Amino acid sequence: MRVMRALLVACCLFVVGSAVAEPAAPLATLERTPGLGRSPSYKLAVFDDGSVAYEGKMEVKLIGKAKGQLTPAQVEALRAAFEAAGYDKLKEEYQAPPHKETGWVTTSYRKDGKTKVVRHRASGADEPERVRLLEDAFEKIVGSARWTGQ
C-alpha cells in the first residue's frame, strides 16, 4: 500500500511539474547599466501580452521590481518602433573609444522566434541616431519615467 501511495504521489508530482509552463521570452527589453559615474541602472521587459516587468537597480526613482501593462495598441507601437529603426540591420555592438567609461545600453527584440540584441555605450558616441530614437520611443511607450524619474 505504501509503495502504491508513493507511486501515486510521484506520478502526480511529475504531471504537475510537467504542466508548469516556461516563462515566455520577452518581446523586447531595454537595460541601462552604470558606468563609473552616477548613472541610472534599470531593466525593462515587455511581453507579447503587453505585460511590463521593471527592475530598478540604482540612481532611479524606484529601486526594486514593478509591473505594468501596455494596451494592444502600445505593443504594436513598440513593434513598429523596432521595425522603423531597422533593428534587424543594426550591428550587435557599437563601441565608444576605450577612454569613455560610461555604462551600456542594451536592447533586444524578438521577431519570428529569434531574438536580436544590440548594445552600445551610454555616451552615445558610436551608434546611429536611429538607435537613440528607438530607445526614446521604447521609454515613452512603456512610460518608464514613473519608475525611473527620468
N, C-alpha and C positions, 0 to 999 in steps of 0.2 A: 504494500500500500504506500509506504514512504517513497519507494522508487517511482511509482506511478505519479505521485504528487510532485516529486522533484522534476520528472519529465514534463509534466503539465506546466509547471512554473517556468521551466527553461523554454518550452515552446512559446508560451505567452510572451516572455521577455524578448525572444527572437522576433516574433511578429510585431510587437510594439516597437522595438528598436529598428526594424526594417521600414516601418511606416513613417518614421521621423524624416521629414524632408530636409535635404541640404539647404542651407541658406542660399537664396538667389544671388547671383552675381550682380553688382550694381550696373545700372545703365551708364552712369557717368560719375566721376569723382573729381574733386579738386582738393589739393592739400598744399598748405604752406608750412614750410619748416623754417626754424630760426637760423640766422647767421650768427656772427659774433656780437652784433648789437642787439638792441631791444626791438624785436620784430614779432608780429603775430604768428602763432603756430596753431593750426587747426586743420581739420579734415571734414569735408562734406561728401556724402554719398547719396545719390539719387537712384531709386529703383524704378522698374517698369510701371509699378502700380502707383507711382507718384510719392511714395514714402521717402522721407529725407532723414538721414542719420547725420548728426553733427557731433564732433568731439573737439572741444577746445582744450589746448594744452598750456599756452602761456600768452601773455600780452593781448588777451581778448576779454570782452565783457563777461562772457560765461565760460568758466573753466569747468570741464566735465562734459557729460553727454546730454543731448537733447534730440527730440524728434520733431518732424514737421510733415506737412502733407501738401503736395502740389496738385493742382487740378489737371485733368487730361490735357487741357489747352496749354498749360505751363510745361508739361512733359514734352509735348510736341514742339513748343518754342525752344526748349533746350536741345532737342534733337536737331531742329532747324539751325540753331546756332553752331553746332558742331559741323553740320554739313556745309553751311555758308563759309566756315573757316577753312574748308578743305582739309579737315583733320586727318583724313587718311593719307594725305600727301605730305604732311609735316614730317620733319626729322624726329627721331626719338629723343634727341637731346640737343640743346643749344647751350654751349658752354661760354661763359664770360671769361675774360682774361683771368689767369690764376691769382692775380693780386686782389681780386674782389672777393672778399669773404662774406658774401651775402647768402641767405638761405635759398632753398629751392622752392619752385612752384611746380607741382606735378598734377597733370590732368590725365584722365583716362576716359575712354568711350568704347562701349560695346556695340558692335553692329554685325549682324549676320553671324552671331555666335563667336565672334573674335573680338578681343579687347586690345586696343592700342593704347600705349602710354607715351606721353610727351612730357619732358621736364626741361626746365631752364632756371638759370639763376634769377633770383628776385630783383637783381639790379636792372634787369631789362636791357642789357647791352647787346645781346645777340639775336634774340628771337624775332620773328616777323611781327609786325603790328597786329596782324590778324589773330595771333595767339593772345595778346593782351585784350583785344576786343572780345574774344571768346570768353576769357576769364571774367571780364566785366559783366558780360551778358549772363554767365553762369551765376555769379554772385547776385545779380539783380533779380533773375528769375526765381532763384531759391529764397531770396530775402534774407541772406546771411547776416546782414547788419544787425538784426535783432539779437544775434548771439555774439558776433564779433565786435560790434560797436564801431565798425569801420564804414 
